[in-house]
Amino acid sequence: MNQRIRTLVADDEPIARARVIALLRDEADIEVVRECATGEEARAAIEQERLDLLFLDIQMPEVTGLDLARTIRTHGDPAVVFVTAHDQYALNAFEVHALDYLLKPFSAARFRAAVEHAREHLARRRQRHQAGPADAPAISRDAGVGQRRNRLMIKSGGRIHFVRTADIDWCEAAGNYVRMHAGTQEYLI
């Protein structure tokens, strides 16, 4: 039996918020518990509800999504996916341990990939919490702790790109930079 993923969606743009909620309706194990138009509404909801997953816009009135992500650790540590039109905050998002960063406009397929990533993360976390102390080392190894990441976040050409490590063909020195080749794409880092 799969456990429901209790989710909050916070975005000050009603159309953007409605799109995220509509996409989440297609996910059988996701339960949208609250939707919020401001950071302050989201903060109150996080304090009142037991939440597993947050979809947060970066720029919201009163309290930003980044500010919320910095303060949620005391409220059950829900997983965070940022949904924003601003790529310049991506590095800050991962500094507060965001699971994913959806850049508007995003495709339904990209959204589903973010949801699947969150689902896998939450399943591993639940597995670790259900295991006893004697099981913890084995579960941690199985959950990927200490293993290589399967993708990199790269800023190249003024944009943020996520590149799967399996897709990297080779890297070469380019002065003070590194030129990474992944299929037909080339990134200067």
C-alpha positions in Angstrom: 0.0 0.0 0.0 1.5 3.3 -1.1 1.3 6.2 1.4 -0.3 9.4 0.2 2.1 12.3 -0.3 0.7 15.3 1.5 1.5 18.3 -0.7 1.3 22.1 -0.6 1.5 24.4 -3.6 2.4 28.0 -3.1 2.6 30.5 -6.0 1.3 34.1 -6.1 0.3 33.7 -9.8 -3.2 32.0 -9.8 -2.7 30.5 -13.3 0.7 29.0 -12.4 -0.7 27.6 -9.2 -3.7 26.1 -11.0 -1.4 24.4 -13.5 0.7 22.8 -10.9 -2.5 21.6 -9.1 -4.0 20.3 -12.3 -0.8 18.3 -13.1 -0.8 16.9 -9.6 -4.3 15.6 -10.0 -2.9 13.0 -12.5 -0.7 11.6 -9.7 -2.7 9.0 -7.7 -0.5 9.1 -4.6 -0.4 12.9 -4.3 -2.9 14.7 -2.1 -2.9 18.5 -2.4 -3.6 19.5 1.2 -3.2 23.3 0.8 -2.7 25.9 -1.9 -1.3 29.3 -1.0 -1.0 32.7 -2.8 1.6 34.2 -0.4 4.7 33.1 1.5 3.0 34.0 4.8 0.0 31.7 3.9 2.4 29.0 3.1 4.4 29.5 6.3 1.1 29.2 8.3 0.1 26.0 6.4 3.5 24.4 7.0 3.2 25.1 10.7 -0.4 23.7 10.8 -0.2 20.6 8.5 2.0 17.6 8.4 3.4 17.9 4.8 5.7 15.7 2.8 6.2 17.8 -0.4 6.2 21.5 -1.2 6.0 23.2 -4.6 7.2 26.7 -3.9 7.5 29.8 -6.2 10.7 31.7 -5.4 9.3 35.2 -5.5 6.1 35.6 -3.5 4.8 38.5 -1.4 5.8 38.8 2.2 8.0 35.7 2.4 10.0 34.2 -0.5 10.1 30.5 -1.3 13.8 30.5 -0.4 13.0 32.0 3.0 10.4 29.3 3.6 12.8 26.5 2.6 15.3 27.8 5.1 12.8 27.7 8.0 10.9 24.4 7.3 13.5 22.1 8.9 11.6 22.5 12.2 8.3 21.3 10.7 8.9 17.7 9.5 11.5 18.6 6.8 9.2 18.3 3.8 10.9 17.9 0.4 10.9 21.1 -1.7 10.5 21.6 -5.5 10.9 25.2 -6.6 8.7 26.4 -9.5 9.8 29.7 -10.8 10.5 31.9 -13.9 13.8 33.0 -12.5 16.9 30.8 -13.3 19.2 33.1 -11.3 18.1 31.5 -8.0 18.9 27.9 -8.8 22.1 27.8 -6.9 20.5 29.3 -3.8 17.7 26.7 -4.2 20.1 23.8 -4.0 21.9 25.4 -1.0 18.6 25.0 0.9 18.5 21.4 -0.2 15.8 21.7 -2.9 15.0 18.4 -4.7 14.3 20.0 -8.0 14.0 23.4 -9.8 11.3 23.7 -12.4 11.8 26.7 -14.6 8.6 28.2 -16.0 7.4 27.4 -18.6 8.0 23.7 -18.1 6.5 20.7 -19.9 4.2 18.2 -18.4 7.0 15.6 -18.9 9.5 17.7 -17.0 7.0 18.2 -14.2 6.3 14.4 -14.0 10.1 13.9 -13.7 10.3 16.3 -10.8 7.3 14.5 -9.1 9.0 11.1 -9.7 12.2 12.4 -8.2 10.3 13.6 -5.1 8.5 10.3 -4.8 11.7 8.3 -4.8 13.3 10.7 -2.3 10.3 10.4 0.1 10.2 6.6 -0.3 13.9 6.3 0.7 13.3 8.6 3.6 10.3 6.6 4.8 12.3 3.4 4.4 15.1 4.8 6.6 12.7 6.0 9.3 10.9 2.6 9.4 14.2 0.7 9.7 15.7 0.0 13.1 19.2 1.1 14.0 20.7 -2.2 13.0 19.2 -1.9 9.5 20.4 1.7 9.0 23.7 1.1 7.3 22.3 -1.4 4.8 19.4 0.9 4.0 21.6 3.9 3.6 23.8 2.0 1.1 20.7 0.8 -0.8 19.2 4.3 -0.8 22.2 5.8 -2.6 23.8 7.6 0.3 27.5 8.0 -0.6 26.9 7.1 -4.2 27.5 9.3 -7.2 24.8 11.7 -8.2 23.0 10.9 -11.4 22.9 14.4 -12.7 24.7 17.7 -12.5 23.4 21.3 -12.4 25.4 23.4 -14.9 25.2 27.1 -15.5 26.3 27.7 -19.1 25.4 30.5 -21.6 23.4 32.3 -18.9 21.0 29.3 -18.3 20.8 26.5 -15.9 20.9 23.0 -17.4 20.5 19.6 -15.7 22.7 17.0 -17.3 22.6 13.3 -16.5 26.1 12.0 -15.7 25.4 9.0 -17.9 25.0 11.4 -20.9 28.4 13.0 -20.5 30.7 11.9 -23.3 33.9 13.7 -22.4 35.3 16.9 -20.9 38.2 19.0 -22.1 40.2 22.0 -20.8 39.4 25.3 -22.4 41.6 27.9 -20.8 40.2 28.6 -17.4 37.0 26.7 -18.3 36.0 23.1 -18.9 34.1 22.2 -22.1 31.7 19.3 -21.4 30.3 17.3 -24.3 27.0 15.5 -23.8 25.5 14.1 -27.0 24.9 17.0 -29.4 25.1 19.5 -26.5 28.3 21.4 -25.4 28.6 23.3 -22.2 31.3 25.8 -21.2 31.8 25.7 -17.5 
